[in-house]
Amino acid sequence: MSIHYDGRRFRALGGGDDTYAEYHQRGNLVWAEFEGGHVRRGTVTGTCDAAGVLRLAYTMVLGSGEVIAGHSTNTPQWHGGTLVLREVWERYGDHAATGVSYLEEIPAVELTGVAR
């Protein structure tokens, strides 16, 4: 499965808390910026393999001022025509935790309502 992430936007499956990410890609290098909800600003940077799997490092600053860092492996899946990333993540330091999240691509018809 070859997926090009440049220009795609994702949010938590089901809409989440209005946090969204916009992805960019050059070759196998992938990065994104995200914000919204309780996240003031966040970034991810990593690589994409031939199957579309992303291996990313991330940092974010929450509205409370807390800084969170970690890494994730995001595996693409298709659900009813929607691209969904299964995100297995790990946080470091004071906020150490692990988990699985799901991110869905924001449909193009909804992009006009998403702030840049």
Biopython code that builds the backbone (N, CA, C, O; Angstrom):
import numpy as np
from Bio.PDB.StructureBuilder import StructureBuilder

atoms = [
    (1, "MET", "N", (0.856, -1.171, 0.000)),
    (1, "MET", "CA", (0.000, 0.000, 0.000)),
    (1, "MET", "C", (0.900, 1.231, 0.000)),
    (1, "MET", "O", (1.608, 1.482, 0.975)),
    (2, "SER", "N", (0.876, 1.971, -1.046)),
    (2, "SER", "CA", (1.678, 3.182, -1.128)),
    (2, "SER", "C", (0.784, 4.383, -0.817)),
    (2, "SER", "O", (-0.181, 4.650, -1.533)),
    (3, "ILE", "N", (1.107, 5.090, 0.239)),
    (3, "ILE", "CA", (0.326, 6.260, 0.651)),
    (3, "ILE", "C", (1.251, 7.462, 0.680)),
    (3, "ILE", "O", (2.347, 7.400, 1.237)),
    (4, "HIS", "N", (0.811, 8.540, 0.087)),
    (4, "HIS", "CA", (1.564, 9.794, 0.163)),
    (4, "HIS", "C", (0.799, 10.698, 1.131)),
    (4, "HIS", "O", (-0.377, 10.988, 0.913)),
    (5, "TYR", "N", (1.463, 11.140, 2.195)),
    (5, "TYR", "CA", (0.793, 11.866, 3.270)),
    (5, "TYR", "C", (0.769, 13.384, 3.067)),
    (5, "TYR", "O", (0.078, 14.087, 3.805)),
    (6, "ASP", "N", (1.495, 13.892, 2.100)),
    (6, "ASP", "CA", (1.587, 15.347, 1.932)),
    (6, "ASP", "C", (0.204, 15.968, 1.726)),
    (6, "ASP", "O", (-0.538, 15.578, 0.825)),
    (7, "GLY", "N", (-0.127, 16.940, 2.579)),
    (7, "GLY", "CA", (-1.389, 17.661, 2.480)),
    (7, "GLY", "C", (-2.569, 16.994, 3.167)),
    (7, "GLY", "O", (-3.655, 17.573, 3.214)),
    (8, "ARG", "N", (-2.389, 15.804, 3.694)),
    (8, "ARG", "CA", (-3.495, 15.124, 4.381)),
    (8, "ARG", "C", (-3.632, 15.666, 5.807)),
    (8, "ARG", "O", (-2.647, 16.023, 6.453)),
    (9, "ARG", "N", (-4.869, 15.714, 6.271)),
    (9, "ARG", "CA", (-5.139, 16.152, 7.653)),
    (9, "ARG", "C", (-5.826, 15.024, 8.399)),
    (9, "ARG", "O", (-6.650, 14.294, 7.848)),
    (10, "PHE", "N", (-5.456, 14.899, 9.691)),
    (10, "PHE", "CA", (-6.006, 13.845, 10.533)),
    (10, "PHE", "C", (-6.485, 14.418, 11.861)),
    (10, "PHE", "O", (-6.010, 15.457, 12.320)),
    (11, "ARG", "N", (-7.443, 13.708, 12.469)),
    (11, "ARG", "CA", (-7.963, 14.033, 13.796)),
    (11, "ARG", "C", (-8.240, 12.708, 14.497)),
    (11, "ARG", "O", (-8.183, 11.645, 13.879)),
    (12, "ALA", "N", (-8.539, 12.781, 15.789)),
    (12, "ALA", "CA", (-8.911, 11.564, 16.522)),
    (12, "ALA", "C", (-10.153, 10.961, 15.877)),
    (12, "ALA", "O", (-11.043, 11.685, 15.432)),
    (13, "LEU", "N", (-10.208, 9.646, 15.831)),
    (13, "LEU", "CA", (-11.350, 8.945, 15.253)),
    (13, "LEU", "C", (-12.628, 9.413, 15.938)),
    (13, "LEU", "O", (-12.713, 9.412, 17.166)),
    (14, "GLY", "N", (-13.602, 9.807, 15.160)),
    (14, "GLY", "CA", (-14.867, 10.292, 15.704)),
    (14, "GLY", "C", (-14.875, 11.778, 15.981)),
    (14, "GLY", "O", (-15.864, 12.293, 16.502)),
    (15, "GLY", "N", (-13.800, 12.493, 15.649)),
    (15, "GLY", "CA", (-13.757, 13.945, 15.822)),
    (15, "GLY", "C", (-12.926, 14.414, 16.981)),
    (15, "GLY", "O", (-12.309, 15.477, 16.907)),
    (16, "GLY", "N", (-12.889, 13.647, 18.061)),
    (16, "GLY", "CA", (-12.041, 13.994, 19.203)),
    (16, "GLY", "C", (-12.356, 15.349, 19.791)),
    (16, "GLY", "O", (-13.517, 15.751, 19.877)),
    (17, "ASP", "N", (-11.304, 16.054, 20.199)),
    (17, "ASP", "CA", (-11.449, 17.337, 20.895)),
    (17, "ASP", "C", (-11.073, 18.528, 20.013)),
    (17, "ASP", "O", (-10.638, 19.559, 20.525)),
    (18, "ASP", "N", (-11.232, 18.402, 18.721)),
    (18, "ASP", "CA", (-10.896, 19.444, 17.744)),
    (18, "ASP", "C", (-9.397, 19.594, 17.515)),
    (18, "ASP", "O", (-8.970, 20.560, 16.883)),
    (19, "THR", "N", (-8.582, 18.654, 18.018)),
    (19, "THR", "CA", (-7.163, 18.655, 17.689)),
    (19, "THR", "C", (-7.024, 18.042, 16.304)),
    (19, "THR", "O", (-7.620, 17.003, 16.018)),
    (20, "TYR", "N", (-6.238, 18.681, 15.445)),
    (20, "TYR", "CA", (-6.020, 18.152, 14.107)),
    (20, "TYR", "C", (-4.556, 18.321, 13.732)),
    (20, "TYR", "O", (-3.857, 19.176, 14.276)),
    (21, "ALA", "N", (-4.105, 17.503, 12.804)),
    (21, "ALA", "CA", (-2.720, 17.545, 12.329)),
    (21, "ALA", "C", (-2.720, 17.645, 10.813)),
    (21, "ALA", "O", (-3.543, 17.027, 10.137)),
    (22, "GLU", "N", (-1.789, 18.429, 10.288)),
    (22, "GLU", "CA", (-1.591, 18.518, 8.842)),
    (22, "GLU", "C", (-0.219, 17.949, 8.513)),
    (22, "GLU", "O", (0.797, 18.405, 9.037)),
    (23, "TYR", "N", (-0.201, 16.948, 7.637)),
    (23, "TYR", "CA", (1.016, 16.212, 7.306)),
    (23, "TYR", "C", (1.684, 16.737, 6.039)),
    (23, "TYR", "O", (1.034, 17.293, 5.154)),
    (24, "HIS", "N", (3.008, 16.544, 5.980)),
    (24, "HIS", "CA", (3.834, 16.897, 4.828)),
    (24, "HIS", "C", (4.762, 15.727, 4.564)),
    (24, "HIS", "O", (5.099, 14.973, 5.477)),
    (25, "GLN", "N", (5.176, 15.574, 3.308)),
    (25, "GLN", "CA", (6.067, 14.463, 2.978)),
    (25, "GLN", "C", (6.969, 14.828, 1.813)),
    (25, "GLN", "O", (6.533, 15.415, 0.823)),
    (26, "ARG", "N", (8.250, 14.463, 1.958)),
    (26, "ARG", "CA", (9.243, 14.538, 0.878)),
    (26, "ARG", "C", (10.000, 13.223, 0.891)),
    (26, "ARG", "O", (10.718, 12.926, 1.846)),
    (27, "GLY", "N", (9.845, 12.431, -0.163)),
    (27, "GLY", "CA", (10.453, 11.103, -0.162)),
    (27, "GLY", "C", (9.880, 10.304, 0.991)),
    (27, "GLY", "O", (8.662, 10.224, 1.152)),
    (28, "ASN", "N", (10.764, 9.704, 1.805)),
    (28, "ASN", "CA", (10.253, 8.945, 2.952)),
    (28, "ASN", "C", (10.209, 9.782, 4.238)),
    (28, "ASN", "O", (9.840, 9.266, 5.293)),
    (29, "LEU", "N", (10.580, 11.060, 4.165)),
    (29, "LEU", "CA", (10.533, 11.962, 5.314)),
    (29, "LEU", "C", (9.118, 12.518, 5.474)),
    (29, "LEU", "O", (8.544, 13.058, 4.529)),
    (30, "VAL", "N", (8.563, 12.380, 6.682)),
    (30, "VAL", "CA", (7.205, 12.850, 6.974)),
    (30, "VAL", "C", (7.246, 13.715, 8.225)),
    (30, "VAL", "O", (7.959, 13.403, 9.178)),
    (31, "TRP", "N", (6.472, 14.813, 8.220)),
    (31, "TRP", "CA", (6.356, 15.652, 9.406)),
    (31, "TRP", "C", (4.966, 16.272, 9.430)),
    (31, "TRP", "O", (4.288, 16.346, 8.405)),
    (32, "ALA", "N", (4.555, 16.712, 10.603)),
    (32, "ALA", "CA", (3.231, 17.324, 10.750)),
    (32, "ALA", "C", (3.253, 18.305, 11.910)),
    (32, "ALA", "O", (4.072, 18.207, 12.823)),
    (33, "GLU", "N", (2.334, 19.247, 11.845)),
    (33, "GLU", "CA", (2.067, 20.165, 12.944)),
    (33, "GLU", "C", (0.650, 19.873, 13.414)),
    (33, "GLU", "O", (-0.227, 19.566, 12.607)),
    (34, "PHE", "N", (0.428, 19.968, 14.724)),
    (34, "PHE", "CA", (-0.934, 19.768, 15.216)),
    (34, "PHE", "C", (-1.241, 20.749, 16.334)),
    (34, "PHE", "O", (-0.348, 21.229, 17.032)),
    (35, "GLU", "N", (-2.537, 21.034, 16.488)),
    (35, "GLU", "CA", (-3.025, 21.949, 17.526)),
    (35, "GLU", "C", (-4.524, 21.768, 17.668)),
    (35, "GLU", "O", (-5.166, 21.068, 16.885)),
    (36, "GLY", "N", (-5.062, 22.417, 18.687)),
    (36, "GLY", "CA", (-6.495, 22.351, 18.940)),
    (36, "GLY", "C", (-6.779, 21.621, 20.235)),
    (36, "GLY", "O", (-5.908, 20.942, 20.780)),
    (37, "GLY", "N", (-8.004, 21.762, 20.729)),
    (37, "GLY", "CA", (-8.353, 21.124, 21.997)),
    (37, "GLY", "C", (-7.418, 21.573, 23.095)),
    (37, "GLY", "O", (-7.225, 22.774, 23.287)),
    (38, "HIS", "N", (-6.834, 20.636, 23.820)),
    (38, "HIS", "CA", (-5.921, 20.973, 24.921)),
    (38, "HIS", "C", (-4.473, 21.138, 24.466)),
    (38, "HIS", "O", (-3.592, 21.394, 25.287)),
    (39, "VAL", "N", (-4.220, 20.994, 23.156)),
    (39, "VAL", "CA", (-2.856, 21.108, 22.624)),
    (39, "VAL", "C", (-2.645, 22.495, 22.022)),
    (39, "VAL", "O", (-3.303, 22.874, 21.053)),
    (40, "ARG", "N", (-1.709, 23.247, 22.619)),
    (40, "ARG", "CA", (-1.371, 24.566, 22.066)),
    (40, "ARG", "C", (-0.584, 24.425, 20.781)),
    (40, "ARG", "O", (-0.825, 25.146, 19.812)),
    (41, "ARG", "N", (0.370, 23.483, 20.773)),
    (41, "ARG", "CA", (1.218, 23.292, 19.589)),
    (41, "ARG", "C", (1.905, 21.945, 19.714)),
    (41, "ARG", "O", (2.352, 21.565, 20.796)),
    (42, "GLY", "N", (1.988, 21.229, 18.607)),
    (42, "GLY", "CA", (2.695, 19.960, 18.584)),
    (42, "GLY", "C", (3.304, 19.709, 17.226)),
    (42, "GLY", "O", (2.858, 20.259, 16.219)),
    (43, "THR", "N", (4.330, 18.872, 17.204)),
    (43, "THR", "CA", (4.968, 18.484, 15.953)),
    (43, "THR", "C", (5.316, 16.999, 16.002)),
    (43, "THR", "O", (5.554, 16.440, 17.073)),
    (44, "VAL", "N", (5.342, 16.375, 14.833)),
    (44, "VAL", "CA", (5.850, 15.018, 14.677)),
    (44, "VAL", "C", (6.815, 15.032, 13.502)),
    (44, "VAL", "O", (6.632, 15.784, 12.546)),
    (45, "THR", "N", (7.838, 14.200, 13.581)),
    (45, "THR", "CA", (8.805, 14.050, 12.499)),
    (45, "THR", "C", (9.226, 12.590, 12.451)),
    (45, "THR", "O", (9.456, 11.966, 13.487)),
    (46, "GLY", "N", (9.325, 12.051, 11.246)),
    (46, "GLY", "CA", (9.753, 10.667, 11.130)),
    (46, "GLY", "C", (9.829, 10.203, 9.701)),
    (46, "GLY", "O", (10.053, 10.990, 8.781)),
    (47, "THR", "N", (9.636, 8.899, 9.525)),
    (47, "THR", "CA", (9.760, 8.292, 8.211)),
    (47, "THR", "C", (8.536, 7.466, 7.879)),
    (47, "THR", "O", (7.769, 7.061, 8.752)),
    (48, "CYS", "N", (8.376, 7.227, 6.568)),
    (48, "CYS", "CA", (7.295, 6.429, 6.025)),
    (48, "CYS", "C", (7.917, 5.296, 5.221)),
    (48, "CYS", "O", (8.791, 5.538, 4.388)),
    (49, "ASP", "N", (7.478, 4.061, 5.460)),
    (49, "ASP", "CA", (8.022, 2.948, 4.677)),
    (49, "ASP", "C", (7.134, 2.677, 3.454)),
    (49, "ASP", "O", (6.129, 3.358, 3.249)),
    (50, "ALA", "N", (7.507, 1.694, 2.657)),
    (50, "ALA", "CA", (6.794, 1.389, 1.417)),
    (50, "ALA", "C", (5.344, 0.977, 1.655)),
    (50, "ALA", "O", (4.510, 1.127, 0.762)),
    (51, "ALA", "N", (5.030, 0.465, 2.834)),
    (51, "ALA", "CA", (3.658, 0.070, 3.170)),
    (51, "ALA", "C", (2.840, 1.224, 3.740)),
    (51, "ALA", "O", (1.665, 1.044, 4.057)),
    (52, "GLY", "N", (3.445, 2.412, 3.875)),
    (52, "GLY", "CA", (2.737, 3.564, 4.427)),
    (52, "GLY", "C", (2.800, 3.669, 5.932)),
    (52, "GLY", "O", (2.149, 4.537, 6.514)),
    (53, "VAL", "N", (3.577, 2.797, 6.587)),
    (53, "VAL", "CA", (3.708, 2.830, 8.044)),
    (53, "VAL", "C", (4.612, 3.993, 8.432)),
    (53, "VAL", "O", (5.696, 4.163, 7.874)),
    (54, "LEU", "N", (4.159, 4.788, 9.391)),
    (54, "LEU", "CA", (4.904, 5.947, 9.875)),
    (54, "LEU", "C", (5.591, 5.605, 11.195)),
    (54, "LEU", "O", (4.983, 5.015, 12.088)),
    (55, "ARG", "N", (6.848, 5.976, 11.304)),
    (55, "ARG", "CA", (7.588, 5.879, 12.571)),
    (55, "ARG", "C", (7.972, 7.310, 12.935)),
    (55, "ARG", "O", (8.779, 7.942, 12.254)),
    (56, "LEU", "N", (7.380, 7.807, 14.020)),
    (56, "LEU", "CA", (7.429, 9.231, 14.337)),
    (56, "LEU", "C", (7.913, 9.504, 15.757)),
    (56, "LEU", "O", (7.673, 8.718, 16.674)),
    (57, "ALA", "N", (8.594, 10.628, 15.916)),
    (57, "ALA", "CA", (8.868, 11.206, 17.232)),
    (57, "ALA", "C", (7.975, 12.433, 17.355)),
    (57, "ALA", "O", (7.739, 13.133, 16.370)),
    (58, "TYR", "N", (7.472, 12.701, 18.572)),
    (58, "TYR", "CA", (6.589, 13.860, 18.718)),
    (58, "TYR", "C", (6.891, 14.641, 19.987)),
    (58, "TYR", "O", (7.417, 14.114, 20.967)),
    (59, "THR", "N", (6.534, 15.925, 19.927)),
    (59, "THR", "CA", (6.537, 16.798, 21.103)),
    (59, "THR", "C", (5.269, 17.645, 21.035)),
    (59, "THR", "O", (4.757, 17.939, 19.955)),
    (60, "MET", "N", (4.776, 18.031, 22.210)),
    (60, "MET", "CA", (3.623, 18.932, 22.247)),
    (60, "MET", "C", (3.637, 19.736, 23.536)),
    (60, "MET", "O", (4.150, 19.299, 24.567)),
    (61, "VAL", "N", (3.054, 20.930, 23.443)),
    (61, "VAL", "CA", (2.861, 21.789, 24.603)),
    (61, "VAL", "C", (1.354, 21.894, 24.823)),
    (61, "VAL", "O", (0.612, 22.294, 23.926)),
    (62, "LEU", "N", (0.919, 21.536, 26.008)),
    (62, "LEU", "CA", (-0.495, 21.585, 26.348)),
    (62, "LEU", "C", (-0.893, 22.982, 26.811)),
    (62, "LEU", "O", (-0.038, 23.819, 27.102)),
    (63, "GLY", "N", (-2.174, 23.220, 26.875)),
    (63, "GLY", "CA", (-2.681, 24.499, 27.357)),
    (63, "GLY", "C", (-2.214, 24.809, 28.766)),
    (63, "GLY", "O", (-2.096, 25.976, 29.139)),
    (64, "SER", "N", (-1.949, 23.777, 29.553)),
    (64, "SER", "CA", (-1.477, 23.941, 30.931)),
    (64, "SER", "C", (-0.005, 24.338, 30.996)),
    (64, "SER", "O", (0.502, 24.688, 32.062)),
    (65, "GLY", "N", (0.687, 24.282, 29.838)),
    (65, "GLY", "CA", (2.116, 24.583, 29.801)),
    (65, "GLY", "C", (2.994, 23.348, 29.896)),
    (65, "GLY", "O", (4.211, 23.441, 29.736)),
    (66, "GLU", "N", (2.393, 22.192, 30.154)),
    (66, "GLU", "CA", (3.171, 20.958, 30.231)),
    (66, "GLU", "C", (3.729, 20.609, 28.854)),
    (66, "GLU", "O", (3.080, 20.824, 27.831)),
    (67, "VAL", "N", (4.951, 20.063, 28.852)),
    (67, "VAL", "CA", (5.592, 19.621, 27.618)),
    (67, "VAL", "C", (5.621, 18.094, 27.625)),
    (67, "VAL", "O", (6.074, 17.479, 28.590)),
    (68, "ILE", "N", (5.137, 17.491, 26.546)),
    (68, "ILE", "CA", (5.048, 16.039, 26.417)),
    (68, "ILE", "C", (5.907, 15.616, 25.222)),
    (68, "ILE", "O", (5.896, 16.280, 24.185)),
    (69, "ALA", "N", (6.654, 14.507, 25.367)),
    (69, "ALA", "CA", (7.448, 13.973, 24.266)),
    (69, "ALA", "C", (7.276, 12.463, 24.205)),
    (69, "ALA", "O", (7.026, 11.815, 25.221)),
    (70, "GLY", "N", (7.412, 11.909, 23.006)),
    (70, "GLY", "CA", (7.302, 10.469, 22.853)),
    (70, "GLY", "C", (7.536, 10.039, 21.426)),
    (70, "GLY", "O", (8.058, 10.794, 20.606)),
    (71, "HIS", "N", (7.140, 8.812, 21.142)),
    (71, "HIS", "CA", (7.252, 8.293, 19.782)),
    (71, "HIS", "C", (6.035, 7.418, 19.488)),
    (71, "HIS", "O", (5.340, 6.967, 20.398)),
    (72, "SER", "N", (5.793, 7.188, 18.190)),
    (72, "SER", "CA", (4.668, 6.353, 17.787)),
    (72, "SER", "C", (4.975, 5.627, 16.490)),
    (72, "SER", "O", (5.833, 6.040, 15.710)),
    (73, "THR", "N", (4.252, 4.536, 16.279)),
    (73, "THR", "CA", (4.243, 3.828, 15.004)),
    (73, "THR", "C", (2.800, 3.824, 14.540)),
    (73, "THR", "O", (1.916, 3.321, 15.233)),
    (74, "ASN", "N", (2.567, 4.391, 13.360)),
    (74, "ASN", "CA", (1.220, 4.552, 12.836)),
    (74, "ASN", "C", (1.049, 3.668, 11.610)),
    (74, "ASN", "O", (1.764, 3.824, 10.621)),
    (75, "THR", "N", (0.103, 2.744, 11.676)),
    (75, "THR", "CA", (-0.150, 1.815, 10.588)),
    (75, "THR", "C", (-1.448, 2.192, 9.881)),
    (75, "THR", "O", (-2.494, 2.288, 10.522)),
    (76, "PRO", "N", (-1.390, 2.406, 8.563)),
    (76, "PRO", "CA", (-2.593, 2.806, 7.834)),
    (76, "PRO", "C", (-3.563, 1.641, 7.642)),
    (76, "PRO", "O", (-3.165, 0.497, 7.423)),
    (77, "GLN", "N", (-4.843, 1.975, 7.732)),
    (77, "GLN", "CA", (-5.929, 1.018, 7.493)),
    (77, "GLN", "C", (-7.031, 1.778, 6.768)),
    (77, "GLN", "O", (-7.179, 2.987, 6.945)),
    (78, "TRP", "N", (-7.790, 1.079, 5.965)),
    (78, "TRP", "CA", (-8.934, 1.700, 5.291)),
    (78, "TRP", "C", (-10.213, 1.194, 5.938)),
    (78, "TRP", "O", (-10.419, -0.012, 6.072)),
    (79, "HIS", "N", (-11.074, 2.132, 6.339)),
    (79, "HIS", "CA", (-12.365, 1.800, 6.948)),
    (79, "HIS", "C", (-13.451, 2.506, 6.147)),
    (79, "HIS", "O", (-13.628, 3.718, 6.265)),
    (80, "GLY", "N", (-14.172, 1.752, 5.338)),
    (80, "GLY", "CA", (-15.266, 2.345, 4.557)),
    (80, "GLY", "C", (-14.831, 3.499, 3.685)),
    (80, "GLY", "O", (-15.583, 4.462, 3.535)),
    (81, "GLY", "N", (-13.654, 3.441, 3.107)),
    (81, "GLY", "CA", (-13.159, 4.501, 2.235)),
    (81, "GLY", "C", (-12.430, 5.613, 2.964)),
    (81, "GLY", "O", (-11.942, 6.546, 2.326)),
    (82, "THR", "N", (-12.343, 5.537, 4.277)),
    (82, "THR", "CA", (-11.629, 6.548, 5.070)),
    (82, "THR", "C", (-10.290, 5.978, 5.518)),
    (82, "THR", "O", (-10.216, 4.857, 6.020)),
    (83, "LEU", "N", (-9.235, 6.761, 5.332)),
    (83, "LEU", "CA", (-7.913, 6.361, 5.795)),
    (83, "LEU", "C", (-7.833, 6.582, 7.301)),
    (83, "LEU", "O", (-8.066, 7.689, 7.788)),
    (84, "VAL", "N", (-7.501, 5.519, 8.036)),
    (84, "VAL", "CA", (-7.376, 5.564, 9.494)),
    (84, "VAL", "C", (-5.971, 5.088, 9.860)),
    (84, "VAL", "O", (-5.491, 4.083, 9.334)),
    (85, "LEU", "N", (-5.323, 5.810, 10.759)),
    (85, "LEU", "CA", (-4.005, 5.424, 11.256)),
    (85, "LEU", "C", (-4.161, 4.810, 12.646)),
    (85, "LEU", "O", (-4.687, 5.441, 13.562)),
    (86, "ARG", "N", (-3.697, 3.575, 12.786)),
    (86, "ARG", "CA", (-3.653, 2.923, 14.107)),
    (86, "ARG", "C", (-2.320, 3.328, 14.723)),
    (86, "ARG", "O", (-1.257, 2.916, 14.258)),
    (87, "GLU", "N", (-2.389, 4.133, 15.768)),
    (87, "GLU", "CA", (-1.219, 4.766, 16.365)),
    (87, "GLU", "C", (-0.865, 4.089, 17.690)),
    (87, "GLU", "O", (-1.599, 4.207, 18.671)),
    (88, "VAL", "N", (0.264, 3.380, 17.709)),
    (88, "VAL", "CA", (0.776, 2.783, 18.946)),
    (88, "VAL", "C", (1.826, 3.751, 19.467)),
    (88, "VAL", "O", (2.850, 3.969, 18.819)),
    (89, "TRP", "N", (1.573, 4.342, 20.658)),
    (89, "TRP", "CA", (2.423, 5.428, 21.132)),
    (89, "TRP", "C", (3.013, 5.136, 22.504)),
    (89, "TRP", "O", (2.529, 4.295, 23.261)),
    (90, "GLU", "N", (4.082, 5.871, 22.785)),
    (90, "GLU", "CA", (4.735, 5.835, 24.097)),
    (90, "GLU", "C", (5.188, 7.244, 24.441)),
    (90, "GLU", "O", (5.820, 7.921, 23.630)),
    (91, "ARG", "N", (4.860, 7.679, 25.651)),
    (91, "ARG", "CA", (5.311, 8.984, 26.170)),
    (91, "ARG", "C", (6.447, 8.755, 27.147)),
    (91, "ARG", "O", (6.539, 7.711, 27.792)),
    (92, "TYR", "N", (7.313, 9.760, 27.241)),
    (92, "TYR", "CA", (8.490, 9.686, 28.098)),
    (92, "TYR", "C", (8.342, 10.575, 29.339)),
    (92, "TYR", "O", (7.425, 11.392, 29.427)),
    (93, "GLY", "N", (9.257, 10.399, 30.290)),
    (93, "GLY", "CA", (9.411, 11.302, 31.431)),
    (93, "GLY", "C", (8.264, 11.271, 32.414)),
    (93, "GLY", "O", (7.686, 10.220, 32.693)),
    (94, "ASP", "N", (7.938, 12.466, 32.944)),
    (94, "ASP", "CA", (6.893, 12.596, 33.960)),
    (94, "ASP", "C", (5.528, 12.112, 33.474)),
    (94, "ASP", "O", (4.671, 11.755, 34.282)),
    (95, "HIS", "N", (5.326, 12.098, 32.167)),
    (95, "HIS", "CA", (4.042, 11.706, 31.595)),
    (95, "HIS", "C", (4.127, 10.325, 30.950)),
    (95, "HIS", "O", (3.353, 10.013, 30.044)),
    (96, "ALA", "N", (5.063, 9.497, 31.413)),
    (96, "ALA", "CA", (5.284, 8.182, 30.812)),
    (96, "ALA", "C", (3.991, 7.379, 30.759)),
    (96, "ALA", "O", (3.290, 7.229, 31.760)),
    (97, "ALA", "N", (3.695, 6.870, 29.571)),
    (97, "ALA", "CA", (2.497, 6.061, 29.357)),
    (97, "ALA", "C", (2.616, 5.412, 27.987)),
    (97, "ALA", "O", (3.438, 5.815, 27.164)),
    (98, "THR", "N", (1.793, 4.408, 27.756)),
    (98, "THR", "CA", (1.708, 3.779, 26.445)),
    (98, "THR", "C", (0.243, 3.621, 26.098)),
    (98, "THR", "O", (-0.621, 3.615, 26.975)),
    (99, "GLY", "N", (-0.026, 3.493, 24.816)),
    (99, "GLY", "CA", (-1.410, 3.288, 24.421)),
    (99, "GLY", "C", (-1.569, 3.134, 22.929)),
    (99, "GLY", "O", (-0.600, 3.156, 22.170)),
    (100, "VAL", "N", (-2.813, 2.977, 22.528)),
    (100, "VAL", "CA", (-3.184, 2.874, 21.117)),
    (100, "VAL", "C", (-4.276, 3.893, 20.860)),
    (100, "VAL", "O", (-5.258, 3.962, 21.598)),
    (101, "SER", "N", (-4.103, 4.682, 19.816)),
    (101, "SER", "CA", (-5.103, 5.658, 19.394)),
    (101, "SER", "C", (-5.394, 5.439, 17.918)),
    (101, "SER", "O", (-4.639, 4.763, 17.219)),
    (102, "TYR", "N", (-6.483, 6.008, 17.457)),
    (102, "TYR", "CA", (-6.840, 5.923, 16.050)),
    (102, "TYR", "C", (-7.071, 7.333, 15.525)),
    (102, "TYR", "O", (-7.798, 8.124, 16.126)),
    (103, "LEU", "N", (-6.445, 7.632, 14.401)),
    (103, "LEU", "CA", (-6.589, 8.925, 13.749)),
    (103, "LEU", "C", (-7.271, 8.717, 12.408)),
    (103, "LEU", "O", (-6.897, 7.821, 11.652)),
    (104, "GLU", "N", (-8.271, 9.540, 12.109)),
    (104, "GLU", "CA", (-8.961, 9.431, 10.827)),
    (104, "GLU", "C", (-8.641, 10.634, 9.970)),
    (104, "GLU", "O", (-8.491, 11.750, 10.468)),
    (105, "GLU", "N", (-8.538, 10.392, 8.663)),
    (105, "GLU", "CA", (-8.326, 11.502, 7.744)),
    (105, "GLU", "C", (-9.574, 12.367, 7.736)),
    (105, "GLU", "O", (-10.692, 11.853, 7.728)),
    (106, "ILE", "N", (-9.384, 13.667, 7.739)),
    (106, "ILE", "CA", (-10.506, 14.603, 7.686)),
    (106, "ILE", "C", (-10.980, 14.663, 6.237)),
    (106, "ILE", "O", (-10.194, 14.992, 5.349)),
    (107, "PRO", "N", (-12.244, 14.353, 5.982)),
    (107, "PRO", "CA", (-12.761, 14.398, 4.604)),
    (107, "PRO", "C", (-12.595, 15.784, 3.995)),
    (107, "PRO", "O", (-12.732, 16.794, 4.685)),
    (108, "ALA", "N", (-12.300, 15.825, 2.706)),
    (108, "ALA", "CA", (-12.066, 17.095, 2.009)),
    (108, "ALA", "C", (-13.225, 18.065, 2.174)),
    (108, "ALA", "O", (-13.006, 19.275, 2.245)),
    (109, "VAL", "N", (-14.461, 17.561, 2.238)),
    (109, "VAL", "CA", (-15.622, 18.442, 2.368)),
    (109, "VAL", "C", (-15.638, 19.165, 3.704)),
    (109, "VAL", "O", (-16.298, 20.196, 3.836)),
    (110, "GLU", "N", (-14.918, 18.641, 4.710)),
    (110, "GLU", "CA", (-14.883, 19.281, 6.023)),
    (110, "GLU", "C", (-13.702, 20.228, 6.182)),
    (110, "GLU", "O", (-13.658, 20.986, 7.151)),
    (111, "LEU", "N", (-12.749, 20.208, 5.266)),
    (111, "LEU", "CA", (-11.535, 21.014, 5.425)),
    (111, "LEU", "C", (-11.815, 22.499, 5.465)),
    (111, "LEU", "O", (-11.067, 23.238, 6.107)),
    (112, "THR", "N", (-12.847, 22.962, 4.816)),
    (112, "THR", "CA", (-13.133, 24.403, 4.813)),
    (112, "THR", "C", (-13.490, 24.900, 6.190)),
    (112, "THR", "O", (-13.345, 26.090, 6.468)),
    (113, "GLY", "N", (-13.965, 24.005, 7.082)),
    (113, "GLY", "CA", (-14.318, 24.400, 8.434)),
    (113, "GLY", "C", (-13.194, 24.257, 9.443)),
    (113, "GLY", "O", (-13.380, 24.582, 10.616)),
    (114, "VAL", "N", (-12.021, 23.775, 9.013)),
    (114, "VAL", "CA", (-10.898, 23.567, 9.923)),
    (114, "VAL", "C", (-9.962, 24.761, 9.819)),
    (114, "VAL", "O", (-9.490, 25.105, 8.735)),
    (115, "ALA", "N", (-9.702, 25.387, 10.962)),
    (115, "ALA", "CA", (-8.800, 26.551, 10.988)),
    (115, "ALA", "C", (-7.389, 26.144, 10.634)),
    (115, "ALA", "O", (-6.964, 25.032, 10.949)),
    (116, "ARG", "N", (-6.673, 27.008, 9.999)),
    (116, "ARG", "CA", (-5.262, 26.762, 9.662)),
    (116, "ARG", "C", (-4.398, 27.507, 10.626)),
    (116, "ARG", "O", (-3.172, 27.446, 10.531)),
]
sb = StructureBuilder()
sb.init_structure("model")
sb.init_model(0)
sb.init_chain("A")
sb.init_seg("    ")
for serial, (resi, resn, name, xyz) in enumerate(atoms, 1):
    if name == "N":
        sb.init_residue(resn, " ", resi, " ")
    sb.init_atom(name, np.array(xyz, "f"), 0.0, 1.0, " ", f" {name:<3s}", serial, name[0])
structure = sb.get_structure()
